Amino acid sequence: MLVSATEMLKKAREGKYAVGQFNINNLEWTKAILLTAQECNSPVILGVSEGAGKYMTGFTTVAAMVAAMDKSLGITVPVALHLDHGSYEGCYKCIKAGFTSIMFDGSHFPIEENIAKTTELVNVAHQLGLSIEAEVGSIGGEEDGVVGMGECADPNECKMIADLGVDFLAAGIGNIHGKYPENWAGLSFETLAAVNEKVGEMPLVLHGGTGIPDDMIKKAISLGVAKINVNTECQLSFQEATRKYIEEGKDQQGKGFDPRKLLNPGFEAIKAKVKEKMELFGSVDKA
């Protein structure tokens, strides 16, 4: 059931659990995540980066695939189709394509420009019933050409953006996209607590969910995080399962080379990883 992410994240914030955003890259990933959400009776957010959207031939293709799959699989749990780290132009493309939620990442702009563009996009999104996420501070690593050093957000700037009417807010707290280095200092819970105090009941978003220890995840949820993004961990699980299948020579047995068989171990690995994360985040049976 395709919906905006607003209500599911309000409920998560109030219920002290988090909804997972799992990024999709193709049909297998989308199907695996939707089926797992249904089996776990969990709300879910399908994230689409601008790079992944381009890879799948455009946001219109992505929206059509997700809508058709949602209907064909008989999915009844709440599902949001969300633009991840969207540019100003990308947000409008996703609005036109039929996404139910967008993220405008203006964190690399001066705060005045971030506020101006976010204000405009909040008005447009809400007129159409879409939810919108904004970002303050940067997430470490690289996402579609935007490089962040993992700077912690200014709580006062977070309040300024939250007051514009966004539905949920990503605040940099030392989190990183991709694998975390061995010398990673960990999440800044001091920053998160300060942001949480400033923004009130606003659901907060934790990007870079891969590799964060479980105890840090749970503490972040207790401090207002209601949405956690996972992508790299699914990629690694898919890669490892596919590699094992090929190295064991199963692609050489019978019609093991058939893409439906070749991609199935990775498909099952994603399902297992998504279920593991939903259990950790506490969203099972919260649909």
Phi, psi and omega in degrees: 000110183281125182217171171285167182270359188301304185291320182297326181279330173298315180296321180295316180299314181293325183270002178061042171224178181230148174264134180277136167258119179245122184287143179251149181231343180192188182297316183301315181297315182298313180297317181298316183289317180298314181296321180293319178300317179295315180296326181270357184052048185239140169294157182207153176240125176267114181267140178228114175283164179295326178294316179293322178300316179296318179301322181272021174075013174125158183295330178295318177298315181299311182297320180293318179297313183295316180298316181293319181292319178304317181286314184294325180276353180067040182287126181249346179282156180294130180230126175251135175260113196235132173285129183257127180051054184281146170279170177303313180292321180297325178300315180293325178296320180287324175300314180293325184285338180109019173295155180259356183202147180224156170239127171257117179261093178258019186295336181273356177270160168303149186303326180296319180287323176301316180296314183297313182290321179296318179303313180299314184288329175299314181298316181294312182299315184289330175297332183258003178080019178266153172267157183220135177250144176234170182224141174229140186078171183242151175267130183299156180091198184233138176222109180051045174088349177269115184258128179238149180263004179082028180294140178285145182288152173275117181306325179293322176292325176300317179296321179300317180287319180299322182292349178283349178102014176297157184271333176203156192228130174265124179237128178294125179227033181091008179278157189223140171285145178084199180287142177276135179289160182298331182266017179300134184281348182096173179288146176269093180289337175297316177294314182300317180297320180293319178295315181302319179294323182288322189264359176068237185268010179299125175296132180258156186240134176251106175277164178067045185289344182289126173089357177282128181305148184304321182293327176291321177301312183295322179293321178298319178298321180293341180255023171106356178287125182237358179217127180234127184267132178229126176221303184303320182296324176291320178299315180295319179296317179298315181296316182294318181292321179292317178301314181300317180300316182286317182295333176277000176076015183291337176288348180259359182260124181057233176255040181297344179281347178304127182307328180293331177272321181298322183270350185294319178301320177294321177302313180292327179293321177294317178303315181295319181292317180296318178298317179302317181288321178298322178293318179295318182286342178086018184267357179297135181062029177249010181290000000 
